[in-house]
Amino acid sequence: TAAKRKEMLSTLKKGDKVTTIGGVVGTIMEVRDDEVTVKIDENNNTRMRFARWAVRGVGADAKTEEPEDKN
């Protein structure tokens, strides 16, 4: 539901394992008001910044869930 998603986005924190709406999987390294920095490669310390709303889920289960069908 929208309320659960809003709560999930508001409680993101450093160290959370997340999956973005684009399917990128990584670990949150920094949280700002409207964006998060996610480490996506441990070996090269590669990080990407995402809009906070682009995080689809937190935890291992987020990788395996199908996106919600909007139709």
KEVOLUM-610550 format. One record per atom (N, C-alpha, C): residue number from 1; residue in three letters; atom name; x, y, z. Coordinates in nm, 2 decimals, padded with zeros to 4 digits, m for minus. Layout:
BEGIN
REC/NUM/Ala/CA/X/Y/Z
...
//
This chain:
BEGIN
REC/1/Thr/N/00.08/m00.12/00.00
REC/1/Thr/CA/00.00/00.00/00.00
REC/1/Thr/C/00.09/00.12/00.00
REC/2/Ala/N/00.03/00.24/m00.03
REC/2/Ala/CA/00.10/00.36/m00.03
REC/2/Ala/C/00.16/00.40/00.10
REC/3/Ala/N/00.08/00.37/00.21
REC/3/Ala/CA/00.13/00.41/00.34
REC/3/Ala/C/00.25/00.33/00.38
REC/4/Lys/N/00.25/00.20/00.35
REC/4/Lys/CA/00.37/00.11/00.38
REC/4/Lys/C/00.49/00.16/00.30
REC/5/Arg/N/00.47/00.20/00.17
REC/5/Arg/CA/00.58/00.24/00.09
REC/5/Arg/C/00.64/00.37/00.15
REC/6/Lys/N/00.55/00.46/00.19
REC/6/Lys/CA/00.59/00.59/00.24
REC/6/Lys/C/00.67/00.57/00.37
REC/7/Glu/N/00.63/00.48/00.45
REC/7/Glu/CA/00.70/00.45/00.58
REC/7/Glu/C/00.84/00.39/00.55
REC/8/Met/N/00.84/00.29/00.45
REC/8/Met/CA/00.97/00.23/00.41
REC/8/Met/C/01.07/00.33/00.36
REC/9/Leu/N/01.02/00.43/00.28
REC/9/Leu/CA/01.11/00.53/00.23
REC/9/Leu/C/01.16/00.63/00.34
REC/10/Ser/N/01.07/00.65/00.43
REC/10/Ser/CA/01.11/00.75/00.54
REC/10/Ser/C/01.20/00.69/00.64
REC/11/Thr/N/01.21/00.55/00.65
REC/11/Thr/CA/01.30/00.49/00.75
REC/11/Thr/C/01.43/00.43/00.69
REC/12/Leu/N/01.46/00.46/00.56
REC/12/Leu/CA/01.59/00.42/00.50
REC/12/Leu/C/01.70/00.46/00.59
REC/13/Lys/N/01.80/00.38/00.60
REC/13/Lys/CA/01.92/00.42/00.68
REC/13/Lys/C/02.05/00.35/00.62
REC/14/Lys/N/02.16/00.40/00.66
REC/14/Lys/CA/02.29/00.35/00.62
REC/14/Lys/C/02.30/00.20/00.66
REC/15/Gly/N/02.35/00.12/00.56
REC/15/Gly/CA/02.36/m00.02/00.59
REC/15/Gly/C/02.25/m00.10/00.53
REC/16/Asp/N/02.13/m00.04/00.50
REC/16/Asp/CA/02.02/m00.12/00.45
REC/16/Asp/C/02.05/m00.17/00.31
REC/17/Lys/N/02.02/m00.30/00.29
REC/17/Lys/CA/02.03/m00.36/00.15
REC/17/Lys/C/01.90/m00.32/00.08
REC/18/Val/N/01.92/m00.26/m00.04
REC/18/Val/CA/01.80/m00.21/m00.11
REC/18/Val/C/01.80/m00.26/m00.26
REC/19/Thr/N/01.69/m00.25/m00.32
REC/19/Thr/CA/01.67/m00.27/m00.46
REC/19/Thr/C/01.59/m00.15/m00.52
REC/20/Thr/N/01.64/m00.10/m00.63
REC/20/Thr/CA/01.58/00.02/m00.69
REC/20/Thr/C/01.47/m00.03/m00.79
REC/21/Ile/N/01.39/00.07/m00.83
REC/21/Ile/CA/01.29/00.03/m00.93
REC/21/Ile/C/01.35/m00.01/m01.06
REC/22/Gly/N/01.47/00.02/m01.08
REC/22/Gly/CA/01.54/m00.03/m01.20
REC/22/Gly/C/01.61/m00.16/m01.19
REC/23/Gly/N/01.60/m00.22/m01.07
REC/23/Gly/CA/01.66/m00.35/m01.04
REC/23/Gly/C/01.80/m00.35/m00.99
REC/24/Val/N/01.86/m00.23/m00.96
REC/24/Val/CA/01.99/m00.22/m00.91
REC/24/Val/C/01.99/m00.26/m00.76
REC/25/Val/N/02.08/m00.35/m00.72
REC/25/Val/CA/02.09/m00.40/m00.58
REC/25/Val/C/02.21/m00.34/m00.52
REC/26/Gly/N/02.20/m00.29/m00.40
REC/26/Gly/CA/02.32/m00.24/m00.33
REC/26/Gly/C/02.29/m00.21/m00.18
REC/27/Thr/N/02.39/m00.14/m00.12
REC/27/Thr/CA/02.38/m00.11/00.02
REC/27/Thr/C/02.38/00.04/00.04
REC/28/Ile/N/02.29/00.09/00.11
REC/28/Ile/CA/02.29/00.24/00.14
REC/28/Ile/C/02.41/00.28/00.21
REC/29/Met/N/02.48/00.39/00.16
REC/29/Met/CA/02.60/00.44/00.23
REC/29/Met/C/02.57/00.58/00.29
REC/30/Glu/N/02.47/00.65/00.24
REC/30/Glu/CA/02.43/00.78/00.29
REC/30/Glu/C/02.29/00.81/00.25
REC/31/Val/N/02.22/00.88/00.34
REC/31/Val/CA/02.08/00.91/00.32
REC/31/Val/C/02.07/01.07/00.34
REC/32/Arg/N/02.01/01.13/00.24
REC/32/Arg/CA/01.98/01.27/00.24
REC/32/Arg/C/01.83/01.29/00.23
REC/33/Asp/N/01.79/01.42/00.24
REC/33/Asp/CA/01.64/01.45/00.23
REC/33/Asp/C/01.57/01.38/00.12
REC/34/Asp/N/01.62/01.39/00.00
REC/34/Asp/CA/01.55/01.34/m00.12
REC/34/Asp/C/01.63/01.24/m00.20
REC/35/Glu/N/01.75/01.20/m00.15
REC/35/Glu/CA/01.83/01.10/m00.23
REC/35/Glu/C/01.91/01.01/m00.14
REC/36/Val/N/01.95/00.90/m00.19
REC/36/Val/CA/02.03/00.80/m00.12
REC/36/Val/C/02.15/00.77/m00.21
REC/37/Thr/N/02.27/00.74/m00.14
REC/37/Thr/CA/02.39/00.70/m00.21
REC/37/Thr/C/02.40/00.55/m00.18
REC/38/Val/N/02.41/00.47/m00.29
REC/38/Val/CA/02.41/00.32/m00.28
REC/38/Val/C/02.54/00.27/m00.33
REC/39/Lys/N/02.60/00.18/m00.25
REC/39/Lys/CA/02.72/00.11/m00.30
REC/39/Lys/C/02.67/m00.01/m00.38
REC/40/Ile/N/02.72/m00.02/m00.50
REC/40/Ile/CA/02.67/m00.13/m00.59
REC/40/Ile/C/02.78/m00.23/m00.62
REC/41/Asp/N/02.91/m00.20/m00.59
REC/41/Asp/CA/03.02/m00.29/m00.62
REC/41/Asp/C/03.12/m00.28/m00.50
REC/42/Glu/N/03.13/m00.39/m00.43
REC/42/Glu/CA/03.22/m00.40/m00.31
REC/42/Glu/C/03.36/m00.39/m00.35
REC/43/Asn/N/03.40/m00.45/m00.46
REC/43/Asn/CA/03.54/m00.46/m00.50
REC/43/Asn/C/03.60/m00.32/m00.54
REC/44/Asn/N/03.52/m00.25/m00.62
REC/44/Asn/CA/03.57/m00.12/m00.66
REC/44/Asn/C/03.51/00.00/m00.59
REC/45/Asn/N/03.43/m00.03/m00.48
REC/45/Asn/CA/03.36/00.08/m00.40
REC/45/Asn/C/03.28/00.17/m00.49
REC/46/Thr/N/03.22/00.11/m00.59
REC/46/Thr/CA/03.13/00.19/m00.68
REC/46/Thr/C/03.00/00.23/m00.62
REC/47/Arg/N/02.97/00.36/m00.62
REC/47/Arg/CA/02.85/00.41/m00.56
REC/47/Arg/C/02.77/00.49/m00.66
REC/48/Met/N/02.64/00.49/m00.64
REC/48/Met/CA/02.55/00.57/m00.73
REC/48/Met/C/02.45/00.64/m00.64
REC/49/Arg/N/02.41/00.76/m00.68
REC/49/Arg/CA/02.31/00.84/m00.61
REC/49/Arg/C/02.17/00.81/m00.68
REC/50/Phe/N/02.07/00.79/m00.60
REC/50/Phe/CA/01.94/00.77/m00.65
REC/50/Phe/C/01.84/00.86/m00.58
REC/51/Ala/N/01.74/00.91/m00.64
REC/51/Ala/CA/01.63/00.97/m00.58
REC/51/Ala/C/01.57/00.88/m00.48
REC/52/Arg/N/01.53/00.92/m00.36
REC/52/Arg/CA/01.48/00.84/m00.26
REC/52/Arg/C/01.36/00.76/m00.31
REC/53/Trp/N/01.27/00.82/m00.39
REC/53/Trp/CA/01.15/00.75/m00.44
REC/53/Trp/C/01.19/00.63/m00.53
REC/54/Ala/N/01.31/00.62/m00.58
REC/54/Ala/CA/01.35/00.52/m00.67
REC/54/Ala/C/01.38/00.39/m00.60
REC/55/Val/N/01.38/00.39/m00.47
REC/55/Val/CA/01.41/00.26/m00.39
REC/55/Val/C/01.28/00.18/m00.39
REC/56/Arg/N/01.28/00.06/m00.44
REC/56/Arg/CA/01.16/m00.02/m00.45
REC/56/Arg/C/01.14/m00.11/m00.32
REC/57/Gly/N/01.25/m00.15/m00.26
REC/57/Gly/CA/01.23/m00.23/m00.14
REC/57/Gly/C/01.36/m00.24/m00.06
REC/58/Val/N/01.35/m00.29/00.06
REC/58/Val/CA/01.46/m00.31/00.15
REC/58/Val/C/01.47/m00.45/00.19
REC/59/Gly/N/01.59/m00.51/00.19
REC/59/Gly/CA/01.62/m00.64/00.24
REC/59/Gly/C/01.62/m00.74/00.12
REC/60/Ala/N/01.65/m00.86/00.15
REC/60/Ala/CA/01.67/m00.97/00.05
REC/60/Ala/C/01.55/m01.00/m00.03
REC/61/Asp/N/01.43/m00.98/00.04
REC/61/Asp/CA/01.31/m01.01/m00.03
REC/61/Asp/C/01.28/m00.91/m00.15
REC/62/Ala/N/01.33/m00.79/m00.14
REC/62/Ala/CA/01.31/m00.69/m00.24
REC/62/Ala/C/01.35/m00.73/m00.38
REC/63/Lys/N/01.46/m00.82/m00.38
REC/63/Lys/CA/01.51/m00.86/m00.51
REC/63/Lys/C/01.42/m00.95/m00.58
REC/64/Thr/N/01.34/m01.03/m00.51
REC/64/Thr/CA/01.26/m01.13/m00.57
REC/64/Thr/C/01.12/m01.10/m00.60
REC/65/Glu/N/01.08/m00.99/m00.54
REC/65/Glu/CA/00.94/m00.95/m00.56
REC/65/Glu/C/00.92/m00.89/m00.70
REC/66/Glu/N/00.80/m00.92/m00.76
REC/66/Glu/CA/00.77/m00.87/m00.89
REC/66/Glu/C/00.71/m00.73/m00.87
REC/67/Pro/N/00.74/m00.63/m00.96
REC/67/Pro/CA/00.68/m00.50/m00.94
REC/67/Pro/C/00.53/m00.51/m00.95
REC/68/Glu/N/00.46/m00.42/m00.88
REC/68/Glu/CA/00.32/m00.42/m00.88
REC/68/Glu/C/00.27/m00.38/m01.02
REC/69/Asp/N/00.16/m00.45/m01.07
REC/69/Asp/CA/00.10/m00.42/m01.20
REC/69/Asp/C/00.01/m00.31/m01.18
REC/70/Lys/N/00.03/m00.20/m01.26
REC/70/Lys/CA/m00.05/m00.08/m01.24
REC/70/Lys/C/m00.18/m00.09/m01.32
REC/71/Asn/N/m00.20/m00.19/m01.40
REC/71/Asn/CA/m00.33/m00.20/m01.48
REC/71/Asn/C/m00.44/m00.27/m01.40
//
